[in-house]
Amino acid sequence: MNVLLWVIVPYLSLAVLVGGLVWRHRYDRFGWTTRSSQLHETAVLRWGSPMFHFGVLMVLVGHIGGLLVPKAWTEAVGITEHTYHLMAVFVGTVAGLCTLIGMAVLILRRRLTGPVFAATTRNDKAMYVVLGAVLVLGLWATVRANVAGDGYDYRETISPWFRSLFYLSPDPQVMAGVPVGFQIHILAAFALFAFWPFTRLVHAFSAPVGYFTRPYVVYRSRDDRRGLRPTRPGWEGPPTLPKPRAAAGRGSQPRRGAR
């Protein structure tokens, strides 16, 4: 069971993540988008979206620092375990709450705004369920172990195991003594990784690299009048017809067909 949960499942999830990204980039480039609903509603979006994305960014930075940076490195620069523990719990809890609150605002907006709800697919609903489960389980495990409990140093067990996955020499026995809350959170996170390429979350792997090399976009006014004349409100009336030119010379006759 340890080999299945902590060796096979992680590698299978990462393989689906990478393979799904390659497949979607090759066969579904037009679907590689967030399917933004900003045109339908902006008042609530301007509050929920920054809070959600800021929280996700802080959570991501905290996980990268805690899982990929060895404990000996932080101690070498003078950061004690107690200081790191306080920073991780405080910043992680605040970031997790910001992410949850922001996601709750976005879900309520999507449910209560008619056009936005009409544009919501079953895939979006499933994505919100999986993402919300990962966030709730992570907060629950952190608070239960470090606030309500005696504390748990995951950098001595989970972090070495996670780094060993990239060394291609995982030790599943290390995860046997990890609290159940952290184990469930990790398995839910790998489920999210496998689901990631097939949802709107795929836009997280996008970068506007072509923006720096694309040609300029030229915008031209549709008003053919010269000068910077300010626009007038209301109806300006019918256009004025040009007056006919006076015939050159005395006694000349107007041309045929002239009015």
Secondary structure, 3 states (H helix, E strand, C coil): CHHHHHHHHHHHHHHHHHHHHHHHHHHCCCCCCCCCCCCCCCCCHHHHHHHHHHHHHHHHHHHHHHHHCCHHHHHHCCCCHHHHHHHHHHHHHHHHHHHHHHHHHHHHHHHHCHHHHHCCCHHHHHHHHHHHHHHHHHHHHHHHHHHCCCCCCHHHCHHHHHHHHHCCCCCHHHHHHCCHHHHHHHHHHHHHHHHHHHCHHHHHHCCCHHHHCCCCCCCCCCCCCCCCCCCCCCCCCCCCCCCCCCCCCCCCCCCCCCC
